[in-house]
């Protein structure tokens, strides 16, 4: 997939893009999901960002 912006192009593999979208979807699900009994709404947000970040660090090659 190639996106061109003012002469610059960004090449991202399709599999990597799917992993990135999946990780952000996990974050969004935790933001939209009602909190489980002992966890506050802000705690659900923090938990979603934490899990999404761990997924991004482990699934997407950052090097």
PDB file with SEQRES, HELIX, SHEET and CRYST1 records, atoms N, CA, C and O in Angstrom:
SEQRES   1 A   63  UNK UNK UNK UNK UNK UNK UNK UNK UNK UNK UNK UNK UNK          
SEQRES   2 A   63  UNK UNK UNK UNK UNK UNK UNK UNK UNK UNK UNK UNK UNK          
SEQRES   3 A   63  UNK UNK UNK UNK UNK UNK UNK UNK UNK UNK UNK UNK UNK          
SEQRES   4 A   63  UNK UNK UNK UNK UNK UNK UNK UNK UNK UNK UNK UNK UNK          
SEQRES   5 A   63  UNK UNK UNK UNK UNK UNK UNK UNK UNK UNK UNK                  
HELIX    1 AA1 UNK A   14  UNK A   32  1                                  19    
HELIX    2 AA2 UNK A   41  UNK A   59  1                                  19    
SHEET    1 AA1 2 UNK A   2  UNK A   5  0                                        
SHEET    2 AA1 2 UNK A   8  UNK A  11 -1                                        
CRYST1    1.000    1.000    1.000  90.00  90.00  90.00 P 1           1          
ATOM      1  N   UNK A   1       0.855  -1.176   0.000  1.00  0.00           N  
ATOM      2  CA  UNK A   1       0.000   0.000   0.000  1.00  0.00           C  
ATOM      3  C   UNK A   1       0.894   1.230   0.000  1.00  0.00           C  
ATOM      4  O   UNK A   1       1.803   1.334   0.824  1.00  0.00           O  
ATOM      5  N   UNK A   2       0.653   2.138  -0.892  1.00  0.00           N  
ATOM      6  CA  UNK A   2       1.477   3.326  -1.004  1.00  0.00           C  
ATOM      7  C   UNK A   2       0.601   4.568  -0.926  1.00  0.00           C  
ATOM      8  O   UNK A   2      -0.389   4.691  -1.648  1.00  0.00           O  
ATOM      9  N   UNK A   3       0.972   5.481  -0.048  1.00  0.00           N  
ATOM     10  CA  UNK A   3       0.248   6.731   0.092  1.00  0.00           C  
ATOM     11  C   UNK A   3       1.201   7.866  -0.235  1.00  0.00           C  
ATOM     12  O   UNK A   3       2.306   7.925   0.305  1.00  0.00           O  
ATOM     13  N   UNK A   4       0.783   8.766  -1.115  1.00  0.00           N  
ATOM     14  CA  UNK A   4       1.658   9.850  -1.527  1.00  0.00           C  
ATOM     15  C   UNK A   4       1.126  11.177  -0.996  1.00  0.00           C  
ATOM     16  O   UNK A   4      -0.030  11.533  -1.227  1.00  0.00           O  
ATOM     17  N   UNK A   5       1.980  11.902  -0.284  1.00  0.00           N  
ATOM     18  CA  UNK A   5       1.634  13.212   0.243  1.00  0.00           C  
ATOM     19  C   UNK A   5       2.749  14.178  -0.130  1.00  0.00           C  
ATOM     20  O   UNK A   5       3.856  14.083   0.401  1.00  0.00           O  
ATOM     21  N   UNK A   6       2.469  15.102  -1.033  1.00  0.00           N  
ATOM     22  CA  UNK A   6       3.440  16.117  -1.452  1.00  0.00           C  
ATOM     23  C   UNK A   6       4.804  15.522  -1.816  1.00  0.00           C  
ATOM     24  O   UNK A   6       5.838  15.991  -1.340  1.00  0.00           O  
ATOM     25  N   UNK A   7       4.800  14.505  -2.647  1.00  0.00           N  
ATOM     26  CA  UNK A   7       6.048  13.933  -3.102  1.00  0.00           C  
ATOM     27  C   UNK A   7       6.634  12.860  -2.207  1.00  0.00           C  
ATOM     28  O   UNK A   7       7.586  12.192  -2.611  1.00  0.00           O  
ATOM     29  N   UNK A   8       6.105  12.666  -1.007  1.00  0.00           N  
ATOM     30  CA  UNK A   8       6.610  11.636  -0.111  1.00  0.00           C  
ATOM     31  C   UNK A   8       5.696  10.418  -0.204  1.00  0.00           C  
ATOM     32  O   UNK A   8       4.483  10.551  -0.366  1.00  0.00           O  
ATOM     33  N   UNK A   9       6.280   9.249  -0.100  1.00  0.00           N  
ATOM     34  CA  UNK A   9       5.460   8.046  -0.122  1.00  0.00           C  
ATOM     35  C   UNK A   9       5.761   7.203   1.113  1.00  0.00           C  
ATOM     36  O   UNK A   9       6.892   7.138   1.594  1.00  0.00           O  
ATOM     37  N   UNK A  10       4.728   6.574   1.595  1.00  0.00           N  
ATOM     38  CA  UNK A  10       4.842   5.702   2.761  1.00  0.00           C  
ATOM     39  C   UNK A  10       4.436   4.307   2.310  1.00  0.00           C  
ATOM     40  O   UNK A  10       3.321   4.104   1.830  1.00  0.00           O  
ATOM     41  N   UNK A  11       5.334   3.356   2.463  1.00  0.00           N  
ATOM     42  CA  UNK A  11       5.035   1.975   2.093  1.00  0.00           C  
ATOM     43  C   UNK A  11       4.869   1.155   3.360  1.00  0.00           C  
ATOM     44  O   UNK A  11       5.805   1.006   4.145  1.00  0.00           O  
ATOM     45  N   UNK A  12       3.658   0.621   3.550  1.00  0.00           N  
ATOM     46  CA  UNK A  12       3.371  -0.215   4.704  1.00  0.00           C  
ATOM     47  C   UNK A  12       2.849  -1.551   4.188  1.00  0.00           C  
ATOM     48  O   UNK A  12       1.953  -1.598   3.344  1.00  0.00           O  
ATOM     49  N   UNK A  13       3.419  -2.631   4.704  1.00  0.00           N  
ATOM     50  CA  UNK A  13       2.945  -3.957   4.327  1.00  0.00           C  
ATOM     51  C   UNK A  13       1.507  -4.134   4.793  1.00  0.00           C  
ATOM     52  O   UNK A  13       1.114  -3.613   5.838  1.00  0.00           O  
ATOM     53  N   UNK A  14       0.736  -4.863   4.019  1.00  0.00           N  
ATOM     54  CA  UNK A  14      -0.683  -5.052   4.327  1.00  0.00           C  
ATOM     55  C   UNK A  14      -0.870  -5.783   5.661  1.00  0.00           C  
ATOM     56  O   UNK A  14      -1.765  -5.434   6.430  1.00  0.00           O  
ATOM     57  N   UNK A  15      -0.039  -6.789   5.945  1.00  0.00           N  
ATOM     58  CA  UNK A  15      -0.167  -7.541   7.196  1.00  0.00           C  
ATOM     59  C   UNK A  15       0.136  -6.654   8.408  1.00  0.00           C  
ATOM     60  O   UNK A  15      -0.520  -6.763   9.444  1.00  0.00           O  
ATOM     61  N   UNK A  16       1.138  -5.771   8.267  1.00  0.00           N  
ATOM     62  CA  UNK A  16       1.479  -4.868   9.358  1.00  0.00           C  
ATOM     63  C   UNK A  16       0.358  -3.859   9.599  1.00  0.00           C  
ATOM     64  O   UNK A  16       0.053  -3.526  10.744  1.00  0.00           O  
ATOM     65  N   UNK A  17      -0.249  -3.375   8.522  1.00  0.00           N  
ATOM     66  CA  UNK A  17      -1.358  -2.429   8.643  1.00  0.00           C  
ATOM     67  C   UNK A  17      -2.553  -3.068   9.343  1.00  0.00           C  
ATOM     68  O   UNK A  17      -3.219  -2.419  10.150  1.00  0.00           O  
ATOM     69  N   UNK A  18      -2.826  -4.330   9.040  1.00  0.00           N  
ATOM     70  CA  UNK A  18      -3.925  -5.046   9.697  1.00  0.00           C  
ATOM     71  C   UNK A  18      -3.649  -5.192  11.190  1.00  0.00           C  
ATOM     72  O   UNK A  18      -4.565  -5.043  11.999  1.00  0.00           O  
ATOM     73  N   UNK A  19      -2.409  -5.478  11.569  1.00  0.00           N  
ATOM     74  CA  UNK A  19      -2.051  -5.606  12.984  1.00  0.00           C  
ATOM     75  C   UNK A  19      -2.203  -4.273  13.716  1.00  0.00           C  
ATOM     76  O   UNK A  19      -2.649  -4.240  14.863  1.00  0.00           O  
ATOM     77  N   UNK A  20      -1.836  -3.190  13.061  1.00  0.00           N  
ATOM     78  CA  UNK A  20      -1.971  -1.863  13.670  1.00  0.00           C  
ATOM     79  C   UNK A  20      -3.444  -1.523  13.878  1.00  0.00           C  
ATOM     80  O   UNK A  20      -3.834  -1.048  14.945  1.00  0.00           O  
ATOM     81  N   UNK A  21      -4.257  -1.769  12.856  1.00  0.00           N  
ATOM     82  CA  UNK A  21      -5.699  -1.490  12.967  1.00  0.00           C  
ATOM     83  C   UNK A  21      -6.326  -2.356  14.049  1.00  0.00           C  
ATOM     84  O   UNK A  21      -7.175  -1.879  14.801  1.00  0.00           O  
ATOM     85  N   UNK A  22      -5.921  -3.628  14.142  1.00  0.00           N  
ATOM     86  CA  UNK A  22      -6.442  -4.518  15.181  1.00  0.00           C  
ATOM     87  C   UNK A  22      -6.092  -4.004  16.577  1.00  0.00           C  
ATOM     88  O   UNK A  22      -6.931  -4.037  17.477  1.00  0.00           O  
ATOM     89  N   UNK A  23      -4.873  -3.535  16.761  1.00  0.00           N  
ATOM     90  CA  UNK A  23      -4.453  -3.027  18.075  1.00  0.00           C  
ATOM     91  C   UNK A  23      -5.253  -1.790  18.470  1.00  0.00           C  
ATOM     92  O   UNK A  23      -5.667  -1.659  19.622  1.00  0.00           O  
ATOM     93  N   UNK A  24      -5.472  -0.878  17.515  1.00  0.00           N  
ATOM     94  CA  UNK A  24      -6.281   0.296  17.820  1.00  0.00           C  
ATOM     95  C   UNK A  24      -7.741  -0.070  18.057  1.00  0.00           C  
ATOM     96  O   UNK A  24      -8.422   0.587  18.844  1.00  0.00           O  
ATOM     97  N   UNK A  25      -8.230  -1.114  17.386  1.00  0.00           N  
ATOM     98  CA  UNK A  25      -9.597  -1.579  17.620  1.00  0.00           C  
ATOM     99  C   UNK A  25      -9.753  -2.126  19.036  1.00  0.00           C  
ATOM    100  O   UNK A  25     -10.783  -1.916  19.676  1.00  0.00           O  
ATOM    101  N   UNK A  26      -8.727  -2.831  19.526  1.00  0.00           N  
ATOM    102  CA  UNK A  26      -8.760  -3.331  20.909  1.00  0.00           C  
ATOM    103  C   UNK A  26      -8.844  -2.160  21.881  1.00  0.00           C  
ATOM    104  O   UNK A  26      -9.611  -2.202  22.843  1.00  0.00           O  
ATOM    105  N   UNK A  27      -8.052  -1.108  21.630  1.00  0.00           N  
ATOM    106  CA  UNK A  27      -8.111   0.081  22.486  1.00  0.00           C  
ATOM    107  C   UNK A  27      -9.509   0.692  22.468  1.00  0.00           C  
ATOM    108  O   UNK A  27     -10.035   1.074  23.513  1.00  0.00           O  
ATOM    109  N   UNK A  28     -10.108   0.786  21.284  1.00  0.00           N  
ATOM    110  CA  UNK A  28     -11.437   1.381  21.156  1.00  0.00           C  
ATOM    111  C   UNK A  28     -12.499   0.548  21.858  1.00  0.00           C  
ATOM    112  O   UNK A  28     -13.416   1.099  22.466  1.00  0.00           O  
ATOM    113  N   UNK A  29     -12.383  -0.769  21.780  1.00  0.00           N  
ATOM    114  CA  UNK A  29     -13.348  -1.652  22.447  1.00  0.00           C  
ATOM    115  C   UNK A  29     -13.321  -1.424  23.952  1.00  0.00           C  
ATOM    116  O   UNK A  29     -14.372  -1.373  24.590  1.00  0.00           O  
ATOM    117  N   UNK A  30     -12.126  -1.287  24.525  1.00  0.00           N  
ATOM    118  CA  UNK A  30     -12.034  -1.067  25.966  1.00  0.00           C  
ATOM    119  C   UNK A  30     -12.586   0.298  26.368  1.00  0.00           C  
ATOM    120  O   UNK A  30     -13.105   0.448  27.474  1.00  0.00           O  
ATOM    121  N   UNK A  31     -12.483   1.286  25.494  1.00  0.00           N  
ATOM    122  CA  UNK A  31     -13.037   2.612  25.799  1.00  0.00           C  
ATOM    123  C   UNK A  31     -14.567   2.568  25.758  1.00  0.00           C  
ATOM    124  O   UNK A  31     -15.227   3.216  26.570  1.00  0.00           O  
ATOM    125  N   UNK A  32     -15.125   1.813  24.824  1.00  0.00           N  
ATOM    126  CA  UNK A  32     -16.574   1.769  24.652  1.00  0.00           C  
ATOM    127  C   UNK A  32     -17.271   0.754  25.554  1.00  0.00           C  
ATOM    128  O   UNK A  32     -18.472   0.869  25.796  1.00  0.00           O  
ATOM    129  N   UNK A  33     -16.542  -0.228  26.048  1.00  0.00           N  
ATOM    130  CA  UNK A  33     -17.123  -1.284  26.873  1.00  0.00           C  
ATOM    131  C   UNK A  33     -17.476  -0.747  28.267  1.00  0.00           C  
ATOM    132  O   UNK A  33     -16.713   0.029  28.842  1.00  0.00           O  
ATOM    133  N   UNK A  34     -18.631  -1.158  28.811  1.00  0.00           N  
ATOM    134  CA  UNK A  34     -18.947  -0.734  30.184  1.00  0.00           C  
ATOM    135  C   UNK A  34     -17.976  -1.381  31.172  1.00  0.00           C  
ATOM    136  O   UNK A  34     -17.551  -2.520  30.974  1.00  0.00           O  
ATOM    137  N   UNK A  35     -17.627  -0.657  32.229  1.00  0.00           N  
ATOM    138  CA  UNK A  35     -16.632  -1.191  33.174  1.00  0.00           C  
ATOM    139  C   UNK A  35     -17.115  -2.427  33.912  1.00  0.00           C  
ATOM    140  O   UNK A  35     -18.296  -2.561  34.233  1.00  0.00           O  
ATOM    141  N   UNK A  36     -16.176  -3.328  34.173  1.00  0.00           N  
ATOM    142  CA  UNK A  36     -16.457  -4.541  34.939  1.00  0.00           C  
ATOM    143  C   UNK A  36     -16.432  -4.148  36.419  1.00  0.00           C  
ATOM    144  O   UNK A  36     -15.736  -3.201  36.786  1.00  0.00           O  
ATOM    145  N   UNK A  37     -17.160  -4.843  37.257  1.00  0.00           N  
ATOM    146  CA  UNK A  37     -17.474  -4.493  38.641  1.00  0.00           C  
ATOM    147  C   UNK A  37     -16.424  -3.677  39.413  1.00  0.00           C  
ATOM    148  O   UNK A  37     -16.723  -2.532  39.750  1.00  0.00           O  
ATOM    149  N   UNK A  38     -15.233  -4.173  39.713  1.00  0.00           N  
ATOM    150  CA  UNK A  38     -14.349  -3.353  40.561  1.00  0.00           C  
ATOM    151  C   UNK A  38     -13.553  -2.286  39.806  1.00  0.00           C  
ATOM    152  O   UNK A  38     -12.853  -1.488  40.429  1.00  0.00           O  
ATOM    153  N   UNK A  39     -13.649  -2.262  38.472  1.00  0.00           N  
ATOM    154  CA  UNK A  39     -12.831  -1.337  37.675  1.00  0.00           C  
ATOM    155  C   UNK A  39     -13.649  -0.101  37.321  1.00  0.00           C  
ATOM    156  O   UNK A  39     -14.806  -0.217  36.915  1.00  0.00           O  
ATOM    157  N   UNK A  40     -13.062   1.071  37.471  1.00  0.00           N  
ATOM    158  CA  UNK A  40     -13.732   2.327  37.128  1.00  0.00           C  
ATOM    159  C   UNK A  40     -13.658   2.556  35.614  1.00  0.00           C  
ATOM    160  O   UNK A  40     -12.874   1.899  34.930  1.00  0.00           O  
ATOM    161  N   UNK A  41     -14.473   3.489  35.085  1.00  0.00           N  
ATOM    162  CA  UNK A  41     -14.394   3.786  33.653  1.00  0.00           C  
ATOM    163  C   UNK A  41     -13.000   4.254  33.222  1.00  0.00           C  
ATOM    164  O   UNK A  41     -12.535   3.882  32.144  1.00  0.00           O  
ATOM    165  N   UNK A  42     -12.338   5.053  34.039  1.00  0.00           N  
ATOM    166  CA  UNK A  42     -10.988   5.492  33.693  1.00  0.00           C  
ATOM    167  C   UNK A  42     -10.019   4.306  33.721  1.00  0.00           C  
ATOM    168  O   UNK A  42      -9.086   4.244  32.920  1.00  0.00           O  
ATOM    169  N   UNK A  43     -10.241   3.374  34.638  1.00  0.00           N  
ATOM    170  CA  UNK A  43      -9.423   2.169  34.700  1.00  0.00           C  
ATOM    171  C   UNK A  43      -9.565   1.328  33.446  1.00  0.00           C  
ATOM    172  O   UNK A  43      -8.591   0.731  32.988  1.00  0.00           O  
ATOM    173  N   UNK A  44     -10.781   1.272  32.877  1.00  0.00           N  
ATOM    174  CA  UNK A  44     -10.988   0.543  31.625  1.00  0.00           C  
ATOM    175  C   UNK A  44     -10.220   1.205  30.484  1.00  0.00           C  
ATOM    176  O   UNK A  44      -9.645   0.523  29.636  1.00  0.00           O  
ATOM    177  N   UNK A  45     -10.216   2.537  30.469  1.00  0.00           N  
ATOM    178  CA  UNK A  45      -9.463   3.260  29.438  1.00  0.00           C  
ATOM    179  C   UNK A  45      -7.969   2.952  29.547  1.00  0.00           C  
ATOM    180  O   UNK A  45      -7.307   2.679  28.545  1.00  0.00           O  
ATOM    181  N   UNK A  46      -7.449   2.997  30.769  1.00  0.00           N  
ATOM    182  CA  UNK A  46      -6.027   2.731  30.989  1.00  0.00           C  
ATOM    183  C   UNK A  46      -5.694   1.290  30.616  1.00  0.00           C  
ATOM    184  O   UNK A  46      -4.659   1.028  30.004  1.00  0.00           O  
ATOM    185  N   UNK A  47      -6.565   0.361  30.982  1.00  0.00           N  
ATOM    186  CA  UNK A  47      -6.349  -1.044  30.650  1.00  0.00           C  
ATOM    187  C   UNK A  47      -6.340  -1.253  29.135  1.00  0.00           C  
ATOM    188  O   UNK A  47      -5.514  -2.007  28.619  1.00  0.00           O  
ATOM    189  N   UNK A  48      -7.250  -0.592  28.422  1.00  0.00           N  
ATOM    190  CA  UNK A  48      -7.295  -0.708  26.970  1.00  0.00           C  
ATOM    191  C   UNK A  48      -6.047  -0.158  26.309  1.00  0.00           C  
ATOM    192  O   UNK A  48      -5.518  -0.767  25.379  1.00  0.00           O  
ATOM    193  N   UNK A  49      -5.569   0.989  26.778  1.00  0.00           N  
ATOM    194  CA  UNK A  49      -4.344   1.572  26.214  1.00  0.00           C  
ATOM    195  C   UNK A  49      -3.152   0.673  26.520  1.00  0.00           C  
ATOM    196  O   UNK A  49      -2.279   0.490  25.671  1.00  0.00           O  
ATOM    197  N   UNK A  50      -3.110   0.113  27.720  1.00  0.00           N  
ATOM    198  CA  UNK A  50      -2.004  -0.774  28.080  1.00  0.00           C  
ATOM    199  C   UNK A  50      -1.977  -2.014  27.192  1.00  0.00           C  
ATOM    200  O   UNK A  50      -0.933  -2.366  26.643  1.00  0.00           O  
ATOM    201  N   UNK A  51      -3.130  -2.677  27.051  1.00  0.00           N  
ATOM    202  CA  UNK A  51      -3.188  -3.896  26.237  1.00  0.00           C  
ATOM    203  C   UNK A  51      -2.903  -3.572  24.773  1.00  0.00           C  
ATOM    204  O   UNK A  51      -2.184  -4.318  24.107  1.00  0.00           O  
ATOM    205  N   UNK A  52      -3.453  -2.474  24.264  1.00  0.00           N  
ATOM    206  CA  UNK A  52      -3.185  -2.073  22.883  1.00  0.00           C  
ATOM    207  C   UNK A  52      -1.720  -1.768  22.644  1.00  0.00           C  
ATOM    208  O   UNK A  52      -1.178  -2.116  21.595  1.00  0.00           O  
ATOM    209  N   UNK A  53      -1.073  -1.124  23.601  1.00  0.00           N  
ATOM    210  CA  UNK A  53       0.348  -0.814  23.471  1.00  0.00           C  
ATOM    211  C   UNK A  53       1.194  -2.075  23.492  1.00  0.00           C  
ATOM    212  O   UNK A  53       2.149  -2.192  22.724  1.00  0.00           O  
ATOM    213  N   UNK A  54       0.857  -3.013  24.356  1.00  0.00           N  
ATOM    214  CA  UNK A  54       1.589  -4.281  24.400  1.00  0.00           C  
ATOM    215  C   UNK A  54       1.420  -5.032  23.081  1.00  0.00           C  
ATOM    216  O   UNK A  54       2.373  -5.622  22.572  1.00  0.00           O  
ATOM    217  N   UNK A  55       0.210  -5.009  22.530  1.00  0.00           N  
ATOM    218  CA  UNK A  55      -0.010  -5.649  21.229  1.00  0.00           C  
ATOM    219  C   UNK A  55       0.814  -4.979  20.136  1.00  0.00           C  
ATOM    220  O   UNK A  55       1.428  -5.658  19.313  1.00  0.00           O  
ATOM    221  N   UNK A  56       0.828  -3.650  20.125  1.00  0.00           N  
ATOM    222  CA  UNK A  56       1.604  -2.942  19.111  1.00  0.00           C  
ATOM    223  C   UNK A  56       3.093  -3.244  19.236  1.00  0.00           C  
ATOM    224  O   UNK A  56       3.772  -3.446  18.229  1.00  0.00           O  
ATOM    225  N   UNK A  57       3.599  -3.276  20.453  1.00  0.00           N  
ATOM    226  CA  UNK A  57       5.025  -3.536  20.647  1.00  0.00           C  
ATOM    227  C   UNK A  57       5.392  -4.972  20.271  1.00  0.00           C  
ATOM    228  O   UNK A  57       6.504  -5.225  19.807  1.00  0.00           O  
ATOM    229  N   UNK A  58       4.471  -5.907  20.469  1.00  0.00           N  
ATOM    230  CA  UNK A  58       4.820  -7.307  20.203  1.00  0.00           C  
ATOM    231  C   UNK A  58       4.469  -7.746  18.774  1.00  0.00           C  
ATOM    232  O   UNK A  58       5.128  -8.637  18.238  1.00  0.00           O  
ATOM    233  N   UNK A  59       3.465  -7.155  18.154  1.00  0.00           N  
ATOM    234  CA  UNK A  59       3.054  -7.601  16.824  1.00  0.00           C  
ATOM    235  C   UNK A  59       3.706  -6.824  15.695  1.00  0.00           C  
ATOM    236  O   UNK A  59       3.973  -7.386  14.632  1.00  0.00           O  
ATOM    237  N   UNK A  60       3.968  -5.538  15.908  1.00  0.00           N  
ATOM    238  CA  UNK A  60       4.494  -4.694  14.852  1.00  0.00           C  
ATOM    239  C   UNK A  60       5.993  -4.504  15.073  1.00  0.00           C  
ATOM    240  O   UNK A  60       6.426  -4.102  16.153  1.00  0.00           O  
ATOM    241  N   UNK A  61       6.769  -4.795  14.051  1.00  0.00           N  
ATOM    242  CA  UNK A  61       8.226  -4.659  14.152  1.00  0.00           C  
ATOM    243  C   UNK A  61       8.586  -3.182  14.206  1.00  0.00           C  
ATOM    244  O   UNK A  61       8.305  -2.442  13.263  1.00  0.00           O  
ATOM    245  N   UNK A  62       9.198  -2.749  15.286  1.00  0.00           N  
ATOM    246  CA  UNK A  62       9.513  -1.322  15.460  1.00  0.00           C  
ATOM    247  C   UNK A  62      10.928  -0.967  15.021  1.00  0.00           C  
ATOM    248  O   UNK A  62      11.298   0.206  15.039  1.00  0.00           O  
ATOM    249  N   UNK A  63      11.716  -1.947  14.631  1.00  0.00           N  
ATOM    250  CA  UNK A  63      13.101  -1.686  14.235  1.00  0.00           C  
ATOM    251  C   UNK A  63      13.176  -1.389  12.753  1.00  0.00           C  
ATOM    252  O   UNK A  63      14.261  -1.143  12.226  1.00  0.00           O  
TER     253      UNK A  63                                                      
END                                                                             
